[in-house]
Amino acid sequence: MEQDYLNMKGRIFDIQRYSIHDGPGIRTIIFLKGCVLRCKWCCNPESQRYEIETMERAGELVTYGRDVTVEEMLDEVEKDRMYYRKSGGGVTLSGGESLCQPDFGAALLRGLHAHGIHTAMESMACAEFSTIERFLENLDLYLMDIKHMEPEKHKAFTGRSNELMLENAKKIASSGYSTKLIIRVPVIPTFNATPLEIRAIAQYAASLPGVEELHLLPYHQFGRDKYTGLGRPYPMGDIETPSPQLMQELLEEVRRAGLKGQIGG
């Protein structure tokens, strides 16, 4: 029975190797299918739906979504172990939203820890805290999005209000687990790319026990062609990437709140 978790199945849509983002060192990022939000700027629209999908890329149809077991994923990441060892890296769960597959996600983290591999997760914390706790047991680093402090504006741009996420941020920070919590903010023009809005997020993050870092992630249009390939309109239109000058100004707001800040994750 103890080994049954290795047979737990989940649905992923990509594995990215040799990443130097989304956690320390060189990392393998496993992208899980499914998300409860519909952020207008999402650069992975193929992650939103749990169903297996096809997307047109460069004139060809590409399938996104395949079912795997925890054991299969452990075999995959073992191929990169020497990079983790030399760089202090590990594996990051991304998506989508990993919390949408709680049985698989929690089992995969358990297997990674059993193999002595550093674990991280990108997540909006949009789930009941009892679900999140299942991940915290074997999670070294939680990279949590806080996108906005105003519930109505958050809902207008993501499809859901933010009260649950903000409450979960408090619970994660005070949970007593050894998980390190870093707050990340996607900086989106027309949504939150002003000093006032970033200041509010930074002050909230600074109030969370043990939180010392906040990363600003500037908006980009890298996922725009994916919407075309999926036959969907691109919600952000012609919105441009924030200027370096604006990003630096927003970074100063983070530092004024007493946090270590950086641009990019």
C-alpha positions as CSV (number, residue, x, y, z in Angstrom):
1,M,0.0,0.0,0.0
2,E,2.9,2.4,0.8
3,Q,4.0,2.3,-2.8
4,D,0.5,2.9,-4.3
5,Y,1.2,6.6,-4.6
6,L,3.8,5.9,-7.3
7,N,0.9,4.7,-9.6
8,M,-1.1,7.9,-9.1
9,K,-2.0,9.3,-12.5
10,G,-2.1,13.0,-13.5
11,R,-2.3,15.0,-16.7
12,I,0.5,17.2,-17.9
13,F,1.1,19.2,-21.0
14,D,4.8,19.9,-21.0
15,I,8.1,19.2,-19.3
16,Q,10.8,22.0,-19.5
17,R,14.4,21.0,-18.8
18,Y,17.4,23.1,-17.8
19,S,15.4,26.1,-16.6
20,I,17.1,28.7,-14.6
21,H,13.8,30.3,-13.5
22,D,11.0,29.4,-11.1
23,G,13.2,28.3,-8.2
24,P,16.9,28.1,-7.4
25,G,19.5,26.4,-9.6
26,I,18.9,24.4,-12.8
27,R,15.3,23.0,-12.7
28,T,12.9,20.7,-14.5
29,I,9.5,22.3,-14.7
30,I,6.5,19.9,-15.0
31,F,3.4,21.7,-16.3
32,L,0.1,20.3,-15.1
33,K,-3.2,20.6,-17.0
34,G,-6.2,22.5,-15.6
35,C,-6.8,25.9,-13.9
36,V,-9.7,27.6,-12.1
37,L,-8.7,31.1,-13.2
38,R,-8.9,32.6,-16.7
39,C,-6.3,35.4,-16.4
40,K,-6.6,37.6,-19.5
41,W,-2.8,37.7,-19.9
42,C,-2.2,33.9,-19.5
43,C,0.7,32.8,-21.6
44,N,-0.2,29.1,-21.4
45,P,-3.9,29.0,-22.6
46,E,-3.4,25.3,-23.4
47,S,-3.1,24.8,-19.6
48,Q,-6.4,26.2,-18.7
49,R,-8.7,23.3,-19.6
50,Y,-8.1,19.8,-18.1
51,E,-9.2,18.2,-21.3
52,I,-6.6,17.1,-23.9
53,E,-6.5,19.6,-26.7
54,T,-5.0,20.2,-30.1
55,M,-3.4,23.4,-31.1
56,E,-2.2,24.5,-34.5
57,R,1.5,25.4,-34.4
58,A,3.5,26.3,-37.5
59,G,0.9,24.7,-39.7
60,E,0.7,21.5,-37.8
61,L,-1.7,20.2,-35.1
62,V,0.0,19.5,-31.8
63,T,-1.6,17.6,-28.9
64,Y,-1.4,19.1,-25.5
65,G,-2.1,16.8,-22.6
66,R,-1.0,13.3,-21.7
67,D,-1.6,11.1,-18.7
68,V,1.4,10.0,-16.7
69,T,2.1,8.3,-13.4
70,V,4.2,9.6,-10.5
71,E,6.7,6.8,-11.1
72,E,7.1,7.8,-14.8
73,M,7.8,11.4,-13.8
74,L,10.3,10.4,-11.2
75,D,12.1,8.4,-13.9
76,E,12.1,11.5,-16.1
77,V,13.6,13.9,-13.6
78,E,16.2,11.4,-12.4
79,K,17.8,12.0,-15.8
80,D,18.6,15.6,-14.7
81,R,19.8,14.8,-11.2
82,M,23.4,15.7,-11.8
83,Y,22.3,19.3,-12.8
84,Y,20.3,19.6,-9.6
85,R,23.3,18.4,-7.5
86,K,25.8,20.8,-9.1
87,S,23.5,23.9,-9.1
88,G,21.3,23.4,-6.1
89,G,18.3,23.0,-8.4
90,G,15.3,20.6,-8.5
91,V,11.8,20.3,-9.8
92,T,9.1,22.9,-10.0
93,L,5.4,22.1,-10.6
94,S,3.6,24.7,-12.8
95,G,0.5,24.8,-14.9
96,G,-2.2,25.7,-15.1
97,E,-2.7,25.4,-11.4
98,S,-1.1,22.3,-9.7
99,L,-3.8,22.4,-6.9
100,C,-6.4,21.4,-9.5
101,Q,-4.8,17.9,-9.4
102,P,-4.3,17.5,-5.7
103,D,-3.9,13.7,-5.6
104,F,-1.3,13.6,-8.3
105,G,0.5,16.8,-7.3
106,A,0.8,15.8,-3.7
107,A,1.9,12.3,-4.6
108,L,4.5,13.7,-7.0
109,L,6.0,16.0,-4.4
110,R,6.1,13.1,-2.0
111,G,8.1,11.0,-4.5
112,L,10.5,13.9,-5.3
113,H,11.2,14.4,-1.6
114,A,11.8,10.6,-1.2
115,H,14.4,10.9,-3.9
116,G,16.1,13.9,-2.2
117,I,15.1,16.4,-4.9
118,H,14.3,20.0,-4.0
119,T,10.7,20.9,-4.8
120,A,9.0,24.1,-5.8
121,M,5.5,25.0,-7.0
122,E,4.0,28.0,-8.8
123,S,0.5,28.5,-7.6
124,M,-2.3,31.0,-7.0
125,A,-3.4,29.2,-3.9
126,C,-6.9,29.1,-5.2
127,A,-8.1,26.1,-3.3
128,E,-9.3,25.1,0.2
129,F,-6.4,25.2,2.6
130,S,-6.8,21.5,3.4
131,T,-5.8,20.8,-0.2
132,I,-2.8,23.2,0.0
133,E,-1.6,21.4,3.2
134,R,-1.3,18.2,1.3
135,F,1.4,19.9,-0.9
136,L,3.1,21.7,1.9
137,E,4.2,18.5,3.6
138,N,6.8,17.9,0.8
139,L,7.2,21.4,-0.6
140,D,10.4,23.3,-0.2
141,L,9.5,26.5,-2.0
142,Y,6.0,28.0,-2.7
143,L,6.1,30.7,-5.5
144,M,2.7,32.2,-4.9
145,D,1.0,34.8,-7.1
146,I,-0.7,37.8,-5.6
147,K,-2.1,39.7,-8.5
148,H,-4.1,42.5,-6.9
149,M,-5.6,43.6,-3.6
150,E,-9.0,44.7,-4.9
151,P,-11.5,41.8,-5.2
152,E,-13.6,43.3,-8.0
153,K,-10.7,44.2,-10.2
154,H,-9.1,40.8,-9.6
155,K,-12.4,39.1,-10.7
156,A,-12.7,41.3,-13.8
157,F,-9.3,40.2,-15.1
158,T,-9.1,36.6,-13.8
159,G,-12.6,35.4,-13.5
160,R,-12.5,35.1,-9.7
161,S,-12.2,37.3,-6.6
162,N,-9.1,37.2,-4.5
163,E,-10.3,36.8,-0.9
164,L,-9.6,33.0,-0.8
165,M,-6.0,33.5,-2.2
166,L,-5.2,36.3,0.3
167,E,-6.5,34.3,3.2
168,N,-4.5,31.3,2.1
169,A,-1.3,33.4,1.9
170,K,-1.7,34.1,5.6
171,K,-2.3,30.5,6.4
172,I,0.6,29.3,4.4
173,A,3.0,31.8,6.0
174,S,1.8,30.8,9.5
175,S,1.4,27.1,8.8
176,G,4.5,25.9,10.6
177,Y,5.8,23.9,7.7
178,S,9.3,24.4,6.5
179,T,8.1,25.7,3.1
180,K,9.7,29.0,2.0
181,L,7.1,31.4,0.7
182,I,8.0,33.9,-2.0
183,I,5.3,36.3,-3.5
184,R,5.3,36.9,-7.2
185,V,3.3,39.6,-9.0
186,P,2.6,39.5,-12.7
187,V,2.8,43.2,-13.7
188,I,0.0,43.8,-16.2
189,P,-0.7,47.2,-17.8
190,T,-4.3,48.3,-17.3
191,F,-4.6,45.9,-14.4
192,N,-1.9,46.5,-11.7
193,A,1.1,48.2,-13.3
194,T,1.0,51.3,-11.1
195,P,3.1,52.3,-8.0
196,L,-0.1,52.5,-5.9
197,E,-1.3,49.0,-6.7
198,I,2.2,47.4,-6.4
199,R,2.7,49.2,-3.1
200,A,-0.5,47.7,-1.7
201,I,0.6,44.2,-2.7
202,A,4.1,44.7,-1.3
203,Q,2.8,46.0,2.0
204,Y,0.5,43.0,2.3
205,A,3.3,40.6,1.5
206,A,5.6,42.2,4.0
207,S,2.9,41.6,6.7
208,L,3.1,37.8,6.1
209,P,5.2,36.0,8.7
210,G,8.6,34.9,7.2
211,V,8.0,36.4,3.8
212,E,11.1,38.4,2.7
213,E,11.0,38.4,-1.1
214,L,8.7,39.6,-3.8
215,H,9.3,39.1,-7.5
216,L,7.8,41.3,-10.2
217,L,7.1,39.5,-13.5
218,P,6.6,41.9,-16.4
219,Y,3.8,41.1,-18.9
220,H,4.8,39.8,-22.3
221,Q,3.0,38.6,-25.4
222,F,4.9,35.3,-25.8
223,G,1.6,33.3,-25.6
224,R,-0.3,35.3,-28.1
225,D,0.1,32.9,-31.0
226,K,-1.2,30.1,-28.9
227,Y,-4.6,31.7,-28.7
228,T,-4.7,31.8,-32.5
229,G,-3.7,28.1,-32.6
230,L,-6.5,27.2,-30.2
231,G,-9.0,29.3,-32.2
232,R,-9.5,31.8,-29.3
233,P,-9.3,35.6,-29.2
234,Y,-6.4,37.1,-27.4
235,P,-7.9,39.0,-24.5
236,M,-5.1,41.6,-24.0
237,G,-5.2,43.1,-27.5
238,D,-2.2,45.3,-28.2
239,I,-1.1,45.9,-24.6
240,E,2.6,46.4,-24.6
241,T,5.3,45.1,-22.1
242,P,5.9,47.5,-19.2
243,S,9.0,49.7,-19.8
244,P,12.2,49.1,-17.9
245,Q,11.8,52.5,-16.3
246,L,8.3,51.6,-14.9
247,M,9.5,48.2,-13.7
248,Q,12.4,49.9,-11.8
249,E,9.9,52.4,-10.3
250,L,7.7,49.5,-9.1
251,L,10.7,47.6,-7.8
252,E,11.4,50.6,-5.5
253,E,7.9,50.3,-4.1
254,V,8.7,46.7,-3.2
255,R,12.0,47.7,-1.5
256,R,10.3,50.5,0.4
257,A,8.0,47.9,1.9
258,G,11.1,46.2,3.4
259,L,11.2,43.2,1.0
260,K,14.0,41.9,-1.2
261,G,12.7,42.6,-4.7
262,Q,13.7,41.5,-8.2
263,I,12.4,41.8,-11.7
264,G,11.7,38.3,-13.2
265,G,11.5,35.0,-11.4
